[in-house]
């Protein structure tokens, strides 16, 4: 399946970009119910997604282009070693998650930033979903992991891991200073755990 370019924007439209050449075969559509995804939304001033999940499209940074409002891009992390969470400073909209190093090509995109996410295909993986027995588990995890590993490995071998809008060229330095959420701030976000 040939990929399509899909425009995206933050809630107020100041920060805009394009997902390049995306399709169900070069990314994985997933839904995550983990505490970190929920805490990310709350810290960014967004509505609590619970009991629902956060819908994501797992792809690679070289498929991301920012077209306008790049000065509004901001980054934070829920811990010193956690994922980088990229948002629009202007309205708080969460846009992407990436690893802390560009050498692991991974960009998890919030699909609600698209006018129409249907070209991404159906959700094929669910993380930390509530099971009938009350416990949490994963569905489609193998497909998610294989897709992630294949995309990251191919970028590492070809050197395309260097093609990223999230890190300064040729470095491991993010293009924005990263605010690390304090333990107290995080505890206040989810007092129920």
Backbone bond lengths (Angstrom), bond angles and torsions (degrees), N, CA, C in turn:
res aa  C-N    CA-C-N  psi(-1)  N-CA   C-N-CA  omega(-1)  CA-C   N-CA-C  phi
1 X - - - 1.452 - - 1.525 109.51 -
2 X 1.324 116.52 129.16 1.462 120.82 178.39 1.518 109.20 -73.34
3 X 1.310 115.85 142.97 1.452 120.21 179.44 1.512 112.01 -80.76
4 X 1.322 114.92 160.53 1.461 121.62 177.62 1.526 108.42 -123.60
5 X 1.316 115.69 154.97 1.461 121.47 174.86 1.526 107.99 -91.22
6 X 1.326 116.02 129.22 1.456 120.71 -177.68 1.536 110.06 -121.72
7 X 1.332 117.98 121.07 1.462 120.06 177.11 1.529 110.63 -73.52
8 X 1.336 116.02 145.59 1.459 121.07 175.36 1.516 108.72 -133.96
9 X 1.326 115.75 163.59 1.464 121.20 179.71 1.513 109.67 -155.15
10 X 1.316 115.45 155.75 1.459 121.02 172.18 1.527 107.44 -72.39
11 X 1.319 117.14 178.05 1.466 120.71 -176.71 1.522 113.36 -60.72
12 X 1.330 118.04 -39.88 1.468 120.07 -177.43 1.526 112.57 -91.09
13 X 1.334 117.94 -9.53 1.455 121.49 175.92 1.514 115.89 87.78
14 X 1.326 118.59 0.28 1.467 119.49 179.81 1.521 112.02 -70.86
15 X 1.320 117.41 -38.42 1.468 122.03 179.13 1.524 107.90 -101.49
16 X 1.338 115.00 116.71 1.468 120.17 -176.58 1.518 109.89 -131.44
17 X 1.312 114.86 154.31 1.444 119.73 178.48 1.515 111.44 -162.98
18 X 1.332 114.77 -168.73 1.455 121.40 -178.31 1.516 109.62 -139.71
19 X 1.326 114.92 134.46 1.468 120.56 167.64 1.519 105.35 -87.90
20 X 1.318 117.21 124.19 1.466 122.50 -171.58 1.531 112.37 -96.58
21 X 1.316 115.57 129.15 1.450 121.53 172.46 1.514 115.08 54.19
22 X 1.318 117.11 44.96 1.460 119.74 -176.67 1.526 111.77 -92.17
23 X 1.323 115.10 152.01 1.462 122.31 177.81 1.525 108.33 -163.84
24 X 1.322 117.18 169.97 1.464 119.42 176.63 1.529 113.31 -64.05
25 X 1.334 117.70 -17.51 1.466 119.73 -178.54 1.528 113.68 -90.77
26 X 1.333 118.28 -15.13 1.467 118.61 179.19 1.527 112.74 -117.95
27 X 1.315 115.51 22.57 1.452 122.39 174.90 1.518 108.94 -166.20
28 X 1.307 116.23 169.51 1.463 120.98 -178.98 1.513 109.19 -124.93
29 X 1.307 116.31 124.57 1.466 120.59 176.97 1.524 108.57 -88.87
30 X 1.310 115.63 127.39 1.465 120.89 -174.11 1.522 110.50 -138.74
31 X 1.327 114.20 165.81 1.455 121.67 174.51 1.519 107.25 -131.25
32 X 1.340 116.24 130.83 1.457 119.94 -175.85 1.528 110.85 -120.54
33 X 1.327 115.09 134.55 1.459 122.61 -179.24 1.527 111.58 -112.70
34 X 1.325 118.17 16.18 1.473 120.62 -174.14 1.528 111.80 -73.16
35 X 1.328 115.20 160.78 1.462 121.33 178.75 1.521 111.58 -63.10
36 X 1.345 117.86 -34.00 1.462 120.43 -179.04 1.530 111.51 -65.58
37 X 1.325 117.41 -42.90 1.473 119.53 178.58 1.523 110.17 -63.88
38 X 1.315 116.49 -40.19 1.454 120.87 178.44 1.534 110.64 -65.75
39 X 1.337 116.77 -46.03 1.470 121.07 179.07 1.525 111.21 -62.25
40 X 1.321 117.16 -36.44 1.464 121.06 177.91 1.520 110.65 -59.42
41 X 1.313 116.44 -47.93 1.460 120.49 179.79 1.528 111.16 -60.95
42 X 1.320 116.16 -46.16 1.465 120.38 -177.90 1.526 111.60 -65.03
43 X 1.338 117.29 -43.19 1.455 120.34 179.35 1.530 111.07 -62.01
44 X 1.330 116.18 -35.30 1.468 120.89 -179.15 1.527 112.34 -79.15
45 X 1.340 117.20 0.86 1.457 120.01 179.36 1.511 113.91 79.68
46 X 1.323 116.13 19.72 1.457 121.80 -179.97 1.524 109.73 -95.44
47 X 1.325 118.34 165.30 1.466 121.00 178.19 1.536 111.66 -64.10
48 X 1.321 115.18 149.51 1.465 121.23 176.92 1.532 108.45 -68.93
49 X 1.337 118.81 122.63 1.459 120.18 -179.49 1.526 114.24 -75.07
50 X 1.337 117.98 -14.44 1.465 121.30 -177.08 1.528 110.03 -64.30
51 X 1.317 118.61 141.13 1.460 127.10 8.60 1.526 113.46 -86.17
52 X 1.343 117.08 -0.36 1.456 120.48 178.17 1.518 111.69 -75.99
53 X 1.316 115.14 178.50 1.454 121.21 178.90 1.509 111.48 -108.44
54 X 1.319 115.14 176.15 1.455 122.87 176.17 1.525 106.94 -99.33
55 X 1.333 117.17 124.94 1.460 120.50 -178.15 1.524 110.16 -89.80
56 X 1.339 114.56 131.39 1.459 122.29 -172.78 1.525 111.23 -132.93
57 X 1.318 114.89 156.47 1.464 121.84 170.69 1.518 105.85 -122.82
58 X 1.323 116.39 114.46 1.464 122.04 -178.00 1.523 108.55 -86.58
59 X 1.325 116.34 117.41 1.457 121.61 -179.24 1.529 109.04 -141.58
60 X 1.316 116.76 -152.93 1.468 121.42 -177.44 1.530 109.97 -125.55
61 X 1.329 117.47 152.44 1.466 120.99 -176.25 1.527 114.66 -59.94
62 X 1.333 118.57 -29.73 1.470 118.16 -178.09 1.525 111.99 -72.44
63 X 1.313 118.38 -2.46 1.464 122.11 174.15 1.535 111.06 -98.98
64 X 1.336 116.98 10.56 1.465 121.76 -178.90 1.523 109.40 -115.00
65 X 1.330 115.66 129.00 1.456 121.32 174.83 1.525 108.05 -131.25
66 X 1.327 116.72 129.78 1.461 121.16 173.75 1.525 107.51 -92.89
67 X 1.324 115.92 129.25 1.461 121.30 -174.87 1.525 114.24 -104.47
68 X 1.321 117.68 -28.35 1.470 120.88 -177.96 1.520 109.27 -157.47
69 X 1.321 115.83 150.54 1.457 120.88 174.98 1.512 115.14 73.96
70 X 1.323 117.79 25.40 1.463 120.42 -178.26 1.528 112.17 -58.77
71 X 1.331 117.00 -25.26 1.460 119.86 177.45 1.531 111.89 -65.67
72 X 1.326 117.92 -14.06 1.467 122.20 178.96 1.531 112.91 -89.15
73 X 1.326 117.85 -6.93 1.459 121.15 -178.96 1.521 110.61 -71.07
74 X 1.323 116.55 131.86 1.465 122.87 178.93 1.524 108.73 -135.38
75 X 1.339 116.04 160.83 1.463 120.62 -178.93 1.519 110.87 -136.07
76 X 1.332 115.07 143.24 1.456 120.51 171.97 1.517 108.42 -144.94
77 X 1.316 115.69 168.96 1.452 121.87 178.93 1.519 108.27 -142.04
78 X 1.310 116.45 148.28 1.460 120.77 -179.82 1.519 112.73 -82.15
79 X 1.347 117.00 -6.63 1.472 121.56 176.25 1.521 108.41 -160.80
80 X 1.321 115.88 171.33 1.472 121.24 179.89 1.526 112.66 -62.82
81 X 1.326 117.66 -24.72 1.464 120.71 -176.43 1.528 113.28 -118.16
82 X 1.328 117.54 1.16 1.459 121.24 -175.78 1.515 113.84 -75.76
83 X 1.320 114.24 175.93 1.455 121.06 176.58 1.524 110.97 -56.68
84 X 1.319 115.83 152.93 1.462 120.91 170.93 1.523 107.17 -85.36
85 X 1.315 116.24 131.73 1.465 122.91 -179.41 1.530 106.79 -110.17
86 X 1.326 116.54 117.56 1.459 122.36 -175.53 1.516 109.41 -102.33
87 X 1.328 115.88 129.88 1.451 120.85 -177.18 1.519 110.18 -138.56
88 X 1.330 114.31 168.93 1.464 121.32 173.68 1.523 107.93 -90.05
89 X 1.309 116.36 120.80 1.470 122.05 179.51 1.534 110.94 -61.86
90 X 1.330 116.96 -34.18 1.457 121.75 -174.50 1.530 113.28 -63.19
91 X 1.315 118.32 -43.37 1.465 121.13 -174.91 1.524 113.48 -126.69
92 X 1.335 117.77 -3.42 1.456 121.31 178.34 1.517 115.18 86.00
93 X 1.317 117.93 -3.92 1.467 120.68 -177.03 1.530 111.11 -58.06
94 X 1.326 115.91 128.39 1.460 121.39 175.61 1.524 107.54 -82.34
95 X 1.343 116.46 132.61 1.459 120.87 -175.88 1.520 113.40 -114.72
96 X 1.331 117.37 -49.42 1.462 121.58 -172.60 1.522 111.62 -140.09
97 X 1.330 114.75 158.57 1.457 124.00 163.97 1.520 105.89 -121.22
98 X 1.330 117.15 139.92 1.466 120.68 173.17 1.525 108.53 -136.71
99 X 1.310 115.25 166.59 1.453 120.17 172.21 1.525 108.18 -71.59
100 X 1.319 116.15 169.61 1.467 120.61 179.24 1.520 112.55 -81.32
101 X 1.301 117.21 -8.21 1.458 121.29 177.89 1.523 109.19 -126.72
102 X 1.320 118.30 139.12 1.458 119.66 178.00 1.523 112.74 -70.86
103 X 1.317 117.79 -14.16 1.467 120.36 -177.82 1.526 112.94 -68.77
104 X 1.322 117.16 -18.16 1.469 121.08 173.18 1.530 106.00 -106.68
105 X 1.320 115.55 98.94 1.465 121.78 -174.29 1.521 110.54 -71.09
106 X 1.310 114.83 107.36 1.459 121.33 -177.36 1.517 108.35 -155.70
107 X 1.318 116.05 126.37 1.458 121.70 173.48 1.518 106.85 -140.09
108 X 1.301 115.29 115.37 1.451 121.89 -179.99 1.526 107.58 -101.20
109 X 1.312 116.89 115.16 1.465 123.12 -172.04 1.521 111.23 -102.82
110 X 1.325 117.04 136.03 1.473 122.92 176.57 1.528 109.06 -75.58
111 X 1.324 117.46 111.22 1.464 121.13 -173.21 1.520 114.24 -68.65
112 X 1.333 118.62 -17.07 1.462 118.58 178.86 1.524 111.85 -73.91
113 X 1.313 118.15 -0.06 1.466 122.10 175.78 1.532 111.37 -88.84
114 X 1.325 116.62 2.19 1.464 122.07 177.88 1.518 109.49 -103.02
115 X 1.314 117.04 146.26 1.465 120.38 174.31 1.527 110.01 -65.91
116 X 1.330 116.85 -37.03 1.461 121.74 -179.16 1.535 109.13 -145.04
117 X 1.338 118.65 104.53 1.458 120.77 -178.98 1.532 114.11 -83.24
118 X 1.326 118.75 1.54 1.473 119.92 -174.94 1.532 114.38 -58.63
119 X 1.356 121.52 -31.11 1.467 119.17 177.73 1.543 113.33 -62.95
120 X 1.336 117.00 -14.95 1.469 120.31 179.31 1.520 111.87 -79.18
121 X 1.322 116.89 -10.42 1.461 120.71 -178.51 1.523 110.89 86.41
122 X 1.333 115.76 -178.14 1.464 120.26 -178.25 1.528 112.37 -77.63
123 X 1.310 115.54 163.73 1.465 121.10 172.76 1.529 107.29 -68.42
124 X 1.339 116.48 125.22 1.467 120.59 -177.44 1.525 112.86 -116.06
125 X 1.327 116.86 -4.79 1.467 120.16 179.01 1.528 109.00 -144.86
126 X 1.332 114.73 143.54 1.457 121.25 175.53 1.523 108.12 -130.90
127 X 1.324 115.31 130.71 1.459 120.35 -178.89 1.527 109.54 -110.53
128 X 1.319 115.52 136.80 1.470 123.10 177.48 1.525 112.62 58.48
129 X 1.333 115.62 32.32 1.467 120.29 178.89 1.526 109.74 -74.32
130 X 1.326 116.53 143.22 1.463 121.96 178.97 1.526 108.89 -71.40
131 X 1.336 115.86 129.03 1.466 123.18 178.49 1.525 109.31 -92.95
132 X 1.337 117.99 164.38 1.466 120.60 178.68 1.541 113.51 -57.39
133 X 1.343 117.43 -27.59 1.462 120.64 179.83 1.531 112.56 -83.11
134 X 1.347 117.38 3.81 1.457 121.42 178.12 1.519 114.09 91.76
135 X 1.320 117.47 -15.55 1.464 120.58 178.97 1.522 109.36 -82.51
136 X 1.325 115.30 168.18 1.467 120.52 178.25 1.519 109.72 -107.21
137 X 1.322 115.99 147.01 1.458 120.75 179.16 1.520 110.47 -156.48
138 X 1.303 115.01 -174.92 1.463 121.45 -176.06 1.524 110.63 -116.33
139 X 1.305 115.19 147.36 1.463 122.90 174.19 1.521 107.17 -125.20
140 X 1.324 117.94 131.73 1.459 120.84 179.27 1.514 113.63 74.16
141 X 1.314 116.95 19.84 1.457 121.36 -177.37 1.517 113.82 -61.13
142 X 1.320 116.46 -37.80 1.470 120.40 -179.28 1.521 110.31 -62.29
143 X 1.320 116.34 -45.39 1.466 120.99 179.67 1.530 110.51 -62.49
144 X 1.331 116.12 -42.68 1.461 120.68 178.10 1.519 111.09 -60.75
145 X 1.334 116.75 -49.33 1.469 120.73 -177.81 1.522 112.60 -64.42
146 X 1.312 117.20 -41.74 1.465 120.15 179.83 1.541 110.92 -65.18
147 X 1.324 116.29 -40.63 1.467 119.59 177.49 1.514 111.71 -63.86
148 X 1.328 115.77 -46.63 1.468 120.85 178.80 1.522 110.42 -59.30
149 X 1.331 117.51 -49.61 1.466 121.69 -177.52 1.527 111.51 -62.70
150 X 1.328 116.74 -43.22 1.466 120.19 -179.65 1.520 112.49 -63.76
151 X 1.321 116.39 -44.35 1.467 119.57 -179.70 1.524 110.97 -67.31
152 X 1.334 116.90 -44.49 1.470 120.28 -178.57 1.529 110.95 -65.72
153 X 1.323 117.24 -42.04 1.464 120.52 -179.16 1.524 111.24 -65.79
154 X 1.322 117.45 -42.95 1.468 118.91 -179.37 1.526 110.98 -63.73
155 X 1.332 117.40 -37.34 1.465 120.24 178.26 1.521 111.22 -69.19
156 X 1.303 116.41 -35.33 1.470 120.12 179.52 1.529 110.40 -67.05
157 X 1.328 116.45 -44.95 1.469 121.35 -178.15 1.525 111.56 -66.73
158 X 1.327 117.22 -40.74 1.465 120.83 -176.68 1.525 113.56 -85.78
159 X 1.322 117.46 -11.69 1.456 120.69 -177.56 1.518 113.48 85.11
160 X 1.340 117.25 2.42 1.466 120.05 -179.32 1.525 112.23 -70.74
161 X 1.329 118.36 -7.77 1.463 120.68 175.66 1.534 110.20 -61.56
162 X 1.323 116.51 -21.95 1.463 120.74 179.88 1.530 112.30 -74.87
163 X 1.339 116.97 -17.19 1.463 121.86 -179.04 1.528 108.98 -86.80
164 X 1.313 115.89 87.26 1.460 120.69 -177.32 1.523 110.60 -144.04
165 X 1.329 116.76 136.18 1.466 118.81 175.73 1.531 112.65 -83.80
166 X 1.331 117.28 -1.75 1.464 121.09 -174.28 1.534 114.15 -95.37
167 X 1.329 117.73 -13.49 1.466 121.80 -178.05 1.518 110.05 -130.54
168 X 1.338 115.20 147.81 1.460 120.24 176.94 1.528 108.91 -59.54
169 X 1.331 118.60 140.26 1.468 121.26 -177.51 1.534 112.70 -53.39
170 X 1.318 114.93 129.51 1.465 121.73 175.41 1.519 115.31 72.26
171 X 1.343 117.47 12.73 1.465 120.59 -178.25 1.525 110.57 -131.16
172 X 1.321 115.03 176.07 1.461 121.49 172.55 1.528 110.32 -104.11
173 X 1.328 116.55 17.13 1.456 122.42 -176.09 1.528 110.67 -93.00
174 X 1.340 117.53 121.13 1.464 119.44 176.81 1.532 110.89 -59.79
175 X 1.332 116.23 151.91 1.466 120.73 -179.58 1.524 112.23 -71.44
176 X 1.320 117.55 -10.27 1.461 122.38 176.17 1.523 108.88 -131.50
177 X 1.334 116.10 150.98 1.459 119.68 171.21 1.521 107.72 -62.37
178 X 1.322 116.01 142.36 1.463 121.13 -177.29 1.524 109.24 -102.89
179 X 1.326 116.06 121.35 1.455 120.68 174.71 1.530 107.85 -84.87
180 X 1.330 116.76 126.37 1.464 120.89 177.98 1.525 108.06 -98.26
181 X 1.312 115.20 119.49 1.463 122.08 -179.72 1.530 108.49 -63.45
182 X 1.324 116.68 132.41 1.462 119.91 -179.69 1.528 110.74 -75.05
183 X 1.329 115.84 160.94 1.471 120.00 177.42 1.524 110.93 -58.87
184 X 1.329 116.47 -40.53 1.462 120.12 -179.96 1.529 111.37 -65.32
185 X 1.317 116.89 -42.45 1.468 120.41 177.93 1.528 110.72 -61.38
186 X 1.325 115.02 -43.19 1.459 118.89 -178.82 1.519 111.35 -66.71
187 X 1.330 117.26 -41.60 1.471 121.09 179.15 1.531 110.58 -61.11
188 X 1.322 116.80 -36.55 1.462 120.39 179.68 1.534 112.19 -70.26
189 X 1.330 116.93 -26.32 1.462 120.22 -179.94 1.521 111.72 -68.94
190 X 1.327 115.98 -43.78 1.460 122.22 -176.37 1.534 109.87 -128.09
191 X 1.319 116.71 73.37 1.478 118.48 -177.46 1.526 112.94 -63.32
192 X 1.351 116.80 -19.88 1.472 120.18 179.16 1.529 112.47 -86.38
193 X 1.337 117.41 6.81 1.466 121.04 178.53 1.456 110.95 103.55
